[in-house]
Amino acid sequence: MTTATARTKTLDLIGNTPIVLLEGPSKAAGCEIWGKCEFANPGASVKDRAALWIIRDAEARGELLPGGTVVEGTAGNTGIGIALVANALGYRTIIVMPDNQSKEKMDTLRALGAELVLVPPTKFADPNHFVHTSRRLAEETPGAVWANQFDNVANRRAHIDATAPEIWEQLGGRIDGFTCAVGTGGTLAGTGMGLKAFDENIRIALTDPHGAALFNYYAHGELKAEGSSVAEGIGQGRITANLEGAPIDTQFRISDEEGLVWVARLLREEGLCLGLSSGINVAGAVELGRQLVAEGRENPRVATILCDTGFRYLSSLYNADWLRAKNLPVFDWLG
Ligand code: PMP
């Protein structure tokens, strides 16, 4: 079943994304696994929602005035979302990013009209880290606001106000579990809070990549990272303001290899070209589905997030040389 709607403003294209039943994951879990198609946003990722809510919030607080500037430290999807929303509303965008990021991302941000400020990659404690540099630039630039996606809770409000009610409505109020990975935590905390407001029995699970510290935090109360991951946009080492009070009931840890299996299968069997964070989310959703089935919940339904498009990773995830260099399995059709 599909419905198509007319919109009168381009910004109304953000959100109200379709949700799709994923066949392979559903078979693997023994229950329904649904994927929220966030690659269908204009900037092709879930972060368009945070960008819109953060900018609207800055306007509502009177901090962002006509002709103003939005500054953010980010290499990826948030920058793309901010640049598009800022263009639609007549603001300037300044994006600060480490100079070791992919050329594709720099080219995309420049193509959208963002001003790029490149800084050397450093540790968070270094005052020249891209996050601190972006805050300073926002303070020094007249008429500028700092988006501050990690600790600005307008980010998670996007998912409390919109993502969660959309999922609830799209699934006819029948949903047993929700899971996704964390970058800022906006999607997991906000969607979790929003869904619990409809039904507190909906199980909210963290799906953590290797190399992140949150699995251990929610399992044992200790922020401790183990291993590593090449997944972009996820993998957090601290409790951001967006994560504070997140209603997390259980947690799974998923490897890049497990995520890549679903990236490959969803592409070849279901025609979905996704990034690795989506594959990791689907692997987590299968775990959550199996857990609910094992506990005897009847025909449970689990939802997760298909965060962004695989077209953003042609020179990495979909490149045989790159995969080999990372010691990851190469998709057989890439040779
Ligand atoms: N996947 C990708 C590809 C992302 O860019 C992000 C955002 N950093 C996420 C997942 C996680 O979203 P959030 O910041 O809401 O935790």
Boltz pocket constraint, residues with backbone or C-beta under 6 A from the ligand:
constraints:
  - pocket:
      binder: B
      contacts: [[A, 45], [A, 46], [A, 47], [A, 76], [A, 77], [A, 78], [A, 181], [A, 182], [A, 183], [A, 184], [A, 185], [A, 186], [A, 187], [A, 188], [A, 232], [A, 233], [A, 234], [A, 275], [A, 277], [A, 278], [A, 307], [A, 308]]
      max_distance: 6.0
